[in-house]
Amino acid sequence: MTIITAAMLFFVVSIYLCACRYFRFHHLKYILHKYNNVRLDYQKALEISRIQVLYDFPYTTELSVSFALFKTYGIPSISRLLAKTNQLAHIETAGRRAEDTSILLAECFLNDLDSSRAQMAMARINYLHSLYKNSISNDDMLYTLSLFILEPIRWAKKYEWRSLVPIEQEARFIYWKEMGERMGIKNIPLTLNDINKWSIDYEVKYMIYSKDNQICGEATLALFLSFYPDCMQKFARKVLISLIDERLRLSMGFEEVPHWIKQVTTRLLRIRAFLLRHCVLPRFYPTTRGQVTPSCPMTKDGRYQRTGYIFEPWYMKETWFNTMLPFIRKQPSSKYKSHGFRTEELGPEKFSGLDTQVSFRIDLASQHVNNRIEQENKNAWGSTFDLNKHMIGPQNLSGKSVFDISPLNGIISAGSKKQLTVIFSPDHDSDFFSDLVHITISEQPVKLEFRLRGSGRQNTMYIRPLDNANVIQKSLLPNISDAVTMQMQTIDPNEKGLPNNIVVILCAQMINGKYVPAQRELMIGCAGITTGSKRNGEYTFDNLKDINTEGFNIDNPKSSVEMGTEKAVKITWTPPSSFDINEACRATITVTTKGDISRTWRVILVGYIDSTSSADKRSSRVTKNRQTLAASTRSHASTVGTSQRLPIQQENTTDNNNTT
């Protein structure tokens, strides 16, 4: 019986260890498979970082980020400000500051950076920093940012069950670089290696001992030790000091710890890494400390209640489970604001947002045009550049901006909103009016941006053309470039009373000896107006019989269009059975629109066959066909309905290299 039990136990353990081995690298394989040879932007980088942090290394990442903040206190210019504000000089305030910092960073990390929660957190971070903008240097901000990037990478390499692979390291750099840019940090190095070198050089130059370093360091160390019983705190202090490097220890004036404590601490962490790698299944659920929307919903009074904490249970909901753990020193209570947090109240109590007001200033990009755009990328994994983000559309011919916003500046009290009125005043027709709006909050270096787009019409009824028929130009469509050019040349620009010309090109295909009809849509709209009489528009297609004989058909040729909407009119071309594949067909039809005025439009329909779809054409590899329209077929198109077939002259050239 003992042998059978041992055999079964051995079998179960073997199966479990095999499962651990098989699933342990599941998340890493997913990252490498999904993002192999993919350009990384901050959104993809954030997804990679979330997998790495929330599933593979939650404990080590949290500890390394805490020590990253701890490490910044070794720079005298940073610790001097923190000691002056008393936020880290005393353990009574250090815990809340650590939790508030953790919440603000988690709000950005666990939510999309462009979501309302992340934007609110980023605005709060920038606001709190702006209060000390004369005391915080850009280099100190950049050094702190570099530690958020580098310390988790270093800790994973030293103490975790695997190191971060290059794409994970690059993703971490890209995400935090985006964070730094939104915080207004300047001169951020362009690669991970560059920021690593810069950070080390900065430490060597500026990490020296000062009394302020020691004050902040002792307060933070006491916060770490608050988890342990009094009898263990002396030994735990030595263990924590053994985890920091020698330069930081000297800059904070900490005592030197015995070498054997360093060895024992390092070996215990490596044993943990070995057991995780070989004997523990990976996490199937993320570790978020209850700050994502499903587990941390907004309460009725607009607050969020966490389900976990790092040092102190700030903003955690009081539950019956907490009361059953009397041995835990710190439990959720009103002292720790168990009713939850609002993002605008995070930070020092005196800046809790109750009496805070911010100023704003609005600028339009069209008033500050920069004609030179440069983009440099040294990242190993590539990056994306959105040219449209930097461009503005056409402006009024008078020189005035087509958009205006009111008010352009003002004050917003805490908890209130400011309504902006956008005025759109075009002086000519266009579908592409646009401008970029920059909003500066309390003179912070990071600006909020959004784009304005507009379409303007001189009259209420309009037809949105698919192709421009008023300009003689070459078409990129195959086999039809000369045909389109000829259509343009048949229109006399000097003709009096010439209506607007719209060309619609339809390309049918021949598959297995049968024609496949071509379809396009013409958009007819009725623009909304704010003054004058408001009425719906009407349109009518005339002379339908003339185009029907050539295979053209228009669905819904007569209808009304409600104000402020567009209606799609489907145009179909089915080549007649006797249609020659070497011909192009043109028909002209007039459209009358009635809105604030009556207007006549001329729609030129051009149909042709895509000969490349023919099996006979595809099989020919020796002959190249160059199709041109005979110039003798050119004639003026009248303003009434007309149709015409345009023969295409075949010119065959033989590839001598393929002849035998």
TAPECOR-V109931 format. One record per residue. RES is the residue in one small letter. SS is DSSP state (H for helix, E for strand, C for the rest). PHI is phi in whole degrees, 0 to 359 (none if undefined). OMEGA is omega in degrees with one decimal (999 if undefined). Layout:
res->[RES & RES]
ss->[SS & SS]
phi->[PHI & PHI]
omega->[OMEGA & OMEGA]
This chain:
res->[m & t & i & i & t & a & a & m & l & f & f & v & v & s & i & y & l & c & a & c & r & y & f & r & f & h & h & l & k & y & i & l & h & k & y & n & n & v & r & l & d & y & q & k & a & l & e & i & s & r & i & q & v & l & y & d & f & p & y & t & t & e & l & s & v & s & f & a & l & f & k & t & y & g & i & p & s & i & s & r & l & l & a & k & t & n & q & l & a & h & i & e & t & a & g & r & r & a & e & d & t & s & i & l & l & a & e & c & f & l & n & d & l & d & s & s & r & a & q & m & a & m & a & r & i & n & y & l & h & s & l & y & k & n & s & i & s & n & d & d & m & l & y & t & l & s & l & f & i & l & e & p & i & r & w & a & k & k & y & e & w & r & s & l & v & p & i & e & q & e & a & r & f & i & y & w & k & e & m & g & e & r & m & g & i & k & n & i & p & l & t & l & n & d & i & n & k & w & s & i & d & y & e & v & k & y & m & i & y & s & k & d & n & q & i & c & g & e & a & t & l & a & l & f & l & s & f & y & p & d & c & m & q & k & f & a & r & k & v & l & i & s & l & i & d & e & r & l & r & l & s & m & g & f & e & e & v & p & h & w & i & k & q & v & t & t & r & l & l & r & i & r & a & f & l & l & r & h & c & v & l & p & r & f & y & p & t & t & r & g & q & v & t & p & s & c & p & m & t & k & d & g & r & y & q & r & t & g & y & i & f & e & p & w & y & m & k & e & t & w & f & n & t & m & l & p & f & i & r & k & q & p & s & s & k & y & k & s & h & g & f & r & t & e & e & l & g & p & e & k & f & s & g & l & d & t & q & v & s & f & r & i & d & l & a & s & q & h & v & n & n & r & i & e & q & e & n & k & n & a & w & g & s & t & f & d & l & n & k & h & m & i & g & p & q & n & l & s & g & k & s & v & f & d & i & s & p & l & n & g & i & i & s & a & g & s & k & k & q & l & t & v & i & f & s & p & d & h & d & s & d & f & f & s & d & l & v & h & i & t & i & s & e & q & p & v & k & l & e & f & r & l & r & g & s & g & r & q & n & t & m & y & i & r & p & l & d & n & a & n & v & i & q & k & s & l & l & p & n & i & s & d & a & v & t & m & q & m & q & t & i & d & p & n & e & k & g & l & p & n & n & i & v & v & i & l & c & a & q & m & i & n & g & k & y & v & p & a & q & r & e & l & m & i & g & c & a & g & i & t & t & g & s & k & r & n & g & e & y & t & f & d & n & l & k & d & i & n & t & e & g & f & n & i & d & n & p & k & s & s & v & e & m & g & t & e & k & a & v & k & i & t & w & t & p & p & s & s & f & d & i & n & e & a & c & r & a & t & i & t & v & t & t & k & g & d & i & s & r & t & w & r & v & i & l & v & g & y & i & d & s & t & s & s & a & d & k & r & s & s & r & v & t & k & n & r & q & t & l & a & a & s & t & r & s & h & a & s & t & v & g & t & s & q & r & l & p & i & q & q & e & n & t & t & d & n & n & n & t & t]
ss->[C & H & H & H & H & H & H & H & H & H & H & H & H & H & H & H & H & H & H & H & H & H & H & C & C & H & H & H & H & H & H & H & H & H & C & C & C & C & C & C & C & H & H & H & H & H & H & H & H & H & H & H & H & H & H & H & C & H & H & H & H & H & H & H & H & H & H & H & H & H & H & H & C & C & C & H & H & H & H & H & H & H & H & H & H & C & C & C & C & C & H & H & H & H & H & H & H & H & H & H & H & H & H & H & H & H & H & H & H & H & C & C & C & C & C & H & H & H & H & H & H & H & H & H & H & H & H & H & H & H & C & C & C & C & C & C & C & H & H & H & H & H & H & H & H & H & H & H & H & H & H & H & H & H & H & H & H & H & H & C & C & C & C & C & C & H & H & H & H & H & H & H & H & H & H & H & H & H & H & H & H & H & C & C & C & C & C & C & C & C & C & H & H & H & H & H & H & H & H & H & H & H & H & H & H & H & C & C & C & C & H & H & H & H & H & H & H & H & H & H & H & H & H & H & H & C & C & C & C & H & H & H & H & H & H & H & H & H & H & H & H & H & C & C & C & H & H & H & H & H & H & H & C & C & C & C & C & C & H & H & H & H & H & H & H & H & H & H & H & H & H & H & H & H & H & H & H & H & H & C & C & C & C & C & C & C & C & C & C & C & C & C & C & C & C & C & C & E & C & C & C & C & C & E & C & E & C & C & C & C & C & C & C & C & C & E & C & C & C & H & H & H & H & C & C & C & C & C & C & C & C & C & C & H & H & H & C & C & C & C & E & C & H & H & H & C & C & C & H & H & H & C & C & C & C & C & E & E & E & E & E & E & E & E & H & H & H & C & C & C & C & C & C & C & C & C & C & C & C & C & C & C & C & C & C & C & H & H & H & H & C & C & C & C & C & C & C & C & C & C & C & C & E & E & E & E & C & C & E & E & E & E & E & C & C & C & C & C & C & C & E & E & E & E & C & C & C & C & C & E & E & E & E & E & E & E & E & E & E & E & E & C & C & C & C & C & E & E & E & E & E & E & E & E & E & E & C & C & C & C & E & E & E & E & C & C & E & E & C & C & C & C & C & C & C & C & C & C & C & C & H & H & H & H & H & H & H & H & H & C & C & C & C & C & C & C & C & C & C & E & E & E & E & E & E & E & E & E & E & E & E & C & C & E & E & E & C & E & E & E & E & E & E & E & E & E & C & C & C & C & C & C & C & C & C & C & E & E & E & E & E & C & C & H & H & H & H & H & C & C & C & E & E & E & C & C & C & E & E & E & E & C & C & C & E & E & E & E & E & E & E & E & E & C & C & C & C & C & C & C & C & C & E & E & E & E & E & E & E & E & E & E & E & E & C & C & C & E & E & E & E & E & E & E & E & E & E & E & E & E & H & H & H & C & H & H & H & H & H & C & C & C & E & E & E & E & E & E & E & C & H & H & H & C & C & C & C & C & C & C & C & E & E & E & E & E & E & E & E & E & E & E & E & E & C & H & H & H & C & C]
phi->[none & 294 & 294 & 296 & 298 & 296 & 294 & 295 & 297 & 298 & 295 & 295 & 297 & 296 & 298 & 296 & 294 & 295 & 296 & 299 & 295 & 287 & 269 & 302 & 260 & 300 & 293 & 294 & 298 & 298 & 297 & 294 & 286 & 285 & 248 & 290 & 59 & 246 & 291 & 265 & 254 & 293 & 288 & 293 & 298 & 294 & 296 & 297 & 295 & 298 & 299 & 294 & 279 & 278 & 249 & 269 & 229 & 295 & 292 & 294 & 296 & 298 & 292 & 292 & 292 & 298 & 288 & 295 & 297 & 300 & 291 & 295 & 287 & 276 & 262 & 304 & 294 & 280 & 294 & 297 & 292 & 295 & 291 & 293 & 278 & 65 & 281 & 234 & 278 & 228 & 294 & 296 & 255 & 296 & 296 & 293 & 298 & 296 & 292 & 297 & 298 & 299 & 295 & 297 & 292 & 292 & 299 & 284 & 281 & 274 & 244 & 298 & 300 & 263 & 283 & 295 & 293 & 292 & 294 & 296 & 295 & 295 & 297 & 293 & 300 & 294 & 294 & 296 & 291 & 294 & 293 & 238 & 298 & 279 & 250 & 253 & 275 & 297 & 294 & 295 & 296 & 294 & 295 & 299 & 299 & 297 & 289 & 297 & 280 & 271 & 299 & 300 & 294 & 292 & 293 & 297 & 293 & 273 & 234 & 261 & 284 & 202 & 274 & 286 & 284 & 306 & 291 & 290 & 296 & 294 & 297 & 297 & 295 & 295 & 296 & 289 & 295 & 297 & 300 & 298 & 294 & 288 & 271 & 82 & 284 & 258 & 59 & 288 & 305 & 272 & 226 & 296 & 296 & 294 & 288 & 294 & 295 & 297 & 296 & 296 & 298 & 293 & 298 & 301 & 277 & 242 & 277 & 228 & 289 & 208 & 297 & 295 & 303 & 293 & 298 & 293 & 295 & 294 & 296 & 289 & 296 & 297 & 293 & 299 & 283 & 295 & 284 & 261 & 299 & 302 & 291 & 256 & 293 & 295 & 289 & 298 & 299 & 295 & 296 & 295 & 295 & 293 & 275 & 263 & 282 & 295 & 297 & 292 & 299 & 291 & 291 & 259 & 72 & 283 & 289 & 280 & 261 & 301 & 296 & 293 & 292 & 299 & 295 & 295 & 299 & 296 & 291 & 296 & 292 & 285 & 296 & 302 & 298 & 297 & 295 & 296 & 291 & 248 & 235 & 231 & 290 & 289 & 288 & 257 & 229 & 288 & 262 & 242 & 56 & 66 & 247 & 273 & 303 & 299 & 266 & 222 & 287 & 285 & 282 & 297 & 265 & 78 & 244 & 243 & 245 & 279 & 243 & 205 & 207 & 256 & 249 & 224 & 281 & 292 & 65 & 265 & 287 & 284 & 230 & 295 & 294 & 297 & 290 & 273 & 240 & 292 & 284 & 279 & 295 & 250 & 236 & 304 & 198 & 297 & 300 & 259 & 53 & 293 & 285 & 111 & 233 & 249 & 301 & 289 & 257 & 288 & 112 & 305 & 302 & 288 & 246 & 290 & 100 & 292 & 240 & 274 & 228 & 236 & 259 & 220 & 220 & 246 & 231 & 260 & 297 & 296 & 270 & 222 & 282 & 243 & 277 & 246 & 237 & 237 & 220 & 241 & 226 & 244 & 289 & 294 & 256 & 80 & 208 & 250 & 226 & 267 & 296 & 298 & 295 & 256 & 261 & 238 & 272 & 295 & 247 & 296 & 294 & 287 & 97 & 278 & 295 & 286 & 247 & 217 & 232 & 223 & 279 & 272 & 201 & 165 & 237 & 241 & 284 & 301 & 81 & 253 & 233 & 235 & 271 & 254 & 254 & 260 & 252 & 247 & 228 & 281 & 243 & 201 & 286 & 189 & 262 & 236 & 296 & 201 & 204 & 248 & 256 & 250 & 243 & 261 & 256 & 49 & 58 & 288 & 291 & 269 & 253 & 280 & 228 & 207 & 253 & 257 & 229 & 208 & 231 & 240 & 227 & 285 & 235 & 290 & 270 & 209 & 239 & 275 & 287 & 276 & 224 & 277 & 261 & 266 & 236 & 284 & 207 & 281 & 264 & 273 & 290 & 291 & 66 & 230 & 301 & 291 & 295 & 295 & 300 & 295 & 298 & 294 & 286 & 282 & 264 & 278 & 293 & 268 & 293 & 289 & 67 & 292 & 287 & 297 & 254 & 230 & 255 & 237 & 258 & 241 & 246 & 269 & 233 & 247 & 233 & 55 & 80 & 238 & 279 & 258 & 301 & 257 & 226 & 222 & 240 & 249 & 265 & 246 & 232 & 233 & 289 & 281 & 232 & 257 & 231 & 79 & 286 & 256 & 212 & 287 & 258 & 225 & 217 & 216 & 270 & 257 & 59 & 294 & 297 & 295 & 269 & 295 & 295 & 262 & 94 & 275 & 218 & 237 & 282 & 53 & 287 & 218 & 193 & 249 & 233 & 291 & 298 & 85 & 231 & 235 & 236 & 271 & 253 & 275 & 247 & 239 & 234 & 246 & 301 & 301 & 298 & 268 & 289 & 276 & 296 & 269 & 245 & 242 & 241 & 228 & 221 & 238 & 221 & 257 & 235 & 251 & 248 & 232 & 223 & 290 & 221 & 267 & 215 & 250 & 240 & 247 & 254 & 261 & 259 & 239 & 240 & 210 & 257 & 282 & 291 & 291 & 276 & 285 & 296 & 294 & 288 & 293 & 282 & 273 & 250 & 270 & 260 & 250 & 261 & 247 & 260 & 227 & 274 & 292 & 294 & 290 & 273 & 291 & 206 & 288 & 266 & 279 & 282 & 261 & 296 & 206 & 219 & 200 & 257 & 247 & 294 & 253 & 277 & 268 & 236 & 263 & 235 & 260 & 278 & 296 & 290 & 259 & 274 & 245]
omega->[-179.9 & -180.0 & 179.5 & 178.8 & 179.4 & 179.6 & 178.7 & 178.4 & 178.4 & -179.9 & -179.3 & 179.7 & 179.8 & 178.3 & -179.4 & -179.3 & 176.4 & 177.5 & 177.2 & -179.5 & -176.3 & -174.0 & -172.7 & -177.5 & -176.9 & -177.3 & 178.5 & 178.2 & 178.5 & 179.5 & -177.0 & 179.9 & -174.3 & -171.9 & 175.5 & 179.7 & 178.4 & 175.2 & -176.8 & 165.1 & -174.3 & 179.8 & 176.0 & 178.6 & 178.6 & 179.1 & 177.8 & -178.7 & 178.2 & 179.4 & -177.9 & -175.6 & -171.4 & -177.0 & -172.0 & -173.6 & -177.4 & -176.6 & -177.1 & 178.9 & 179.4 & -179.6 & -178.4 & 177.2 & 176.1 & 178.1 & 175.2 & 175.1 & 178.5 & -177.5 & 179.7 & -179.4 & 175.2 & 176.3 & -173.9 & -178.6 & 177.7 & -177.3 & 179.7 & 179.3 & -179.1 & 178.1 & -179.6 & -179.8 & 179.5 & -179.2 & 179.2 & -179.7 & -177.9 & -179.0 & -179.6 & -179.2 & -176.9 & -178.4 & -179.2 & 179.3 & 179.0 & -180.0 & 179.0 & 177.4 & 178.9 & -179.0 & -178.2 & 178.5 & 179.6 & 177.8 & 177.6 & -174.1 & -174.8 & 176.3 & 176.3 & -176.2 & 179.6 & 177.8 & -177.6 & -179.1 & 179.7 & 179.3 & 176.7 & 178.8 & 179.3 & 177.5 & 179.2 & 177.5 & -178.5 & 179.2 & -179.4 & 177.8 & -178.5 & 178.7 & -179.3 & -173.0 & 178.8 & -177.4 & -178.6 & 179.1 & 178.3 & -179.6 & 177.1 & 176.7 & -179.2 & 178.5 & 177.2 & 178.1 & -178.6 & 179.7 & 175.4 & 178.2 & -165.9 & -173.8 & 176.6 & 177.4 & -179.7 & -178.8 & 178.2 & 179.6 & -176.6 & -166.7 & -175.5 & -175.3 & 170.6 & 175.5 & 174.4 & 177.3 & -175.2 & -177.7 & 176.3 & 177.4 & -179.8 & 178.3 & 178.3 & 178.9 & -177.1 & -179.8 & -177.1 & 174.0 & 175.9 & 176.7 & -179.8 & 179.1 & 178.6 & 175.3 & 177.6 & 178.4 & -176.4 & 174.6 & 176.2 & 177.9 & -171.5 & 179.8 & 178.7 & 179.2 & -179.5 & -178.7 & 175.6 & 178.8 & -179.9 & -177.7 & 179.5 & 179.1 & -179.7 & 177.5 & -178.5 & -175.0 & -168.8 & -177.7 & 179.4 & -176.1 & 168.2 & -179.6 & 178.9 & 175.7 & -176.4 & 179.6 & -180.0 & -179.7 & -179.7 & 179.4 & -179.9 & 178.0 & 176.8 & 177.5 & 175.9 & -174.7 & -177.3 & 178.0 & -169.7 & 174.0 & -177.2 & -177.2 & -177.5 & -170.8 & -179.5 & 179.4 & 179.6 & 177.6 & -179.9 & 178.8 & -179.6 & 178.7 & 179.9 & -178.7 & -179.1 & -177.9 & -172.1 & -178.5 & 179.1 & 179.7 & -179.4 & -178.5 & 179.2 & 176.9 & 178.0 & 179.0 & 177.4 & -178.0 & 178.6 & -177.1 & -176.5 & 177.2 & 176.3 & -178.9 & -178.7 & -179.9 & -179.4 & -178.2 & 177.2 & 178.6 & 178.4 & 173.4 & 175.7 & 179.8 & 179.4 & -179.5 & 177.9 & -176.2 & -170.7 & -170.0 & -176.2 & 175.6 & 178.7 & 177.4 & 175.9 & 177.9 & -177.1 & 175.2 & -172.4 & -176.5 & 172.8 & 178.9 & 174.1 & -171.3 & -177.8 & -176.9 & -179.2 & -178.5 & 178.4 & 177.8 & -177.4 & -179.7 & 173.3 & 179.8 & 177.3 & 178.2 & -177.9 & 174.9 & 178.4 & -179.9 & -179.7 & -177.6 & -177.2 & -172.2 & 178.4 & 173.4 & 176.8 & -179.4 & 175.7 & -179.7 & 178.7 & -179.3 & 179.5 & -177.7 & 179.9 & -179.5 & -175.6 & -178.0 & 176.3 & -174.0 & -174.1 & -179.5 & 178.5 & -180.0 & 178.4 & 176.9 & -179.7 & 176.6 & -177.6 & 178.0 & 174.2 & -177.1 & 164.6 & -176.1 & -177.6 & 178.8 & -179.3 & -178.4 & 179.5 & -175.4 & -177.5 & 175.8 & -173.8 & 176.0 & -177.0 & -178.5 & -175.2 & 171.6 & -178.7 & 175.1 & 177.1 & 177.3 & -176.0 & 176.1 & 174.8 & -176.8 & -178.7 & 179.2 & 179.5 & -173.4 & 174.8 & -173.5 & -176.8 & 179.7 & 179.0 & 177.5 & 177.8 & -178.6 & 176.4 & -178.6 & -178.8 & -174.1 & 176.0 & 177.4 & 179.8 & -179.7 & -177.4 & -179.7 & -178.0 & -179.1 & -173.8 & -173.9 & 173.7 & -177.0 & -180.0 & 178.0 & -178.8 & 179.2 & 179.4 & -177.8 & 179.0 & 179.2 & -179.0 & 177.5 & 172.9 & -177.6 & 178.0 & -4.2 & 179.8 & 176.9 & -180.0 & -178.2 & 176.2 & 178.4 & -179.4 & 177.8 & -178.7 & -179.0 & 176.4 & -179.7 & 178.7 & 178.0 & 179.0 & 179.9 & -178.1 & -174.0 & 178.1 & 176.9 & 174.0 & -178.1 & 172.2 & 174.1 & -166.8 & 174.9 & 176.8 & 176.6 & -179.3 & -176.1 & 175.2 & 177.1 & 178.4 & -179.1 & 176.5 & 177.1 & 176.1 & -177.6 & -179.6 & -177.9 & 171.3 & -176.7 & 166.2 & -174.3 & 173.6 & 176.5 & -179.4 & 176.3 & -175.8 & 179.3 & 176.7 & 178.8 & -174.9 & -178.4 & -179.9 & 173.4 & -179.2 & -174.0 & 174.9 & 178.1 & -176.8 & -179.0 & -177.6 & -179.0 & 177.5 & -176.8 & 176.9 & 175.7 & 177.9 & 179.1 & -178.5 & 171.1 & -174.6 & -174.7 & -179.9 & 179.1 & 178.9 & 178.3 & 179.4 & 179.1 & -179.9 & -176.0 & 179.3 & -179.8 & -178.4 & -177.6 & -179.4 & -178.0 & -177.9 & 176.0 & -178.3 & 179.1 & 177.0 & -177.7 & 177.7 & 179.6 & 177.3 & -177.2 & -179.3 & -177.1 & 176.5 & -179.5 & 174.2 & 179.9 & 179.9 & 176.1 & -179.6 & 179.1 & 173.2 & -175.0 & 175.7 & -179.3 & 171.5 & 177.8 & 175.6 & -176.8 & 176.8 & -173.7 & 175.6 & -175.5 & 176.4 & 178.0 & -178.9 & 179.7 & 178.8 & -179.1 & -179.0 & -179.8 & 176.8 & 180.0 & 177.6 & 174.5 & 179.5 & 172.3 & -179.6 & 172.9 & -178.2 & -176.7 & -177.7 & -179.0 & 179.8 & -179.5 & 179.4 & 175.8 & 179.1 & 178.8 & -179.2 & 176.0 & 176.1 & -174.7 & 180.0 & -178.4 & 175.6 & -179.8 & 179.5 & -178.8 & 179.4 & -179.4 & 174.6 & 177.5 & 179.6 & 176.9 & -176.1 & 177.0 & -177.4 & 174.3 & 175.5 & -178.6 & 175.9 & -176.9 & -179.3 & -175.1 & -179.9 & -178.2 & -178.9 & 179.3 & 169.2 & -174.5 & 176.3 & 175.4 & -177.7 & 179.5 & 179.5 & 177.8 & 177.3 & 177.8 & 179.8 & 175.9 & 172.7 & 172.7 & 173.6 & -174.5 & 180.0 & 179.7 & 175.1 & -179.6 & 179.6 & -179.6 & 179.2 & 178.7 & 177.2 & -178.6 & 174.3 & -174.7 & -179.1 & 179.4 & 179.6 & -179.1 & 180.0 & -179.2 & -178.2 & -175.6 & -178.3 & 179.7 & -176.2 & -173.0 & 173.5 & -176.8 & 172.4 & -172.9 & 176.1 & 178.1 & 178.1 & -176.8 & -177.2 & -177.8 & -176.8 & 177.2 & 179.1 & 173.4 & -179.3 & -179.8 & 174.9 & -176.4 & 178.2 & 176.7 & -176.1 & 173.0 & -173.7 & 179.4 & 179.0 & -178.6 & -179.4 & 175.1 & -174.8 & 173.6 & -175.4 & 177.2 & -175.4 & -178.2 & -177.2 & -179.7 & -180.0 & 999]
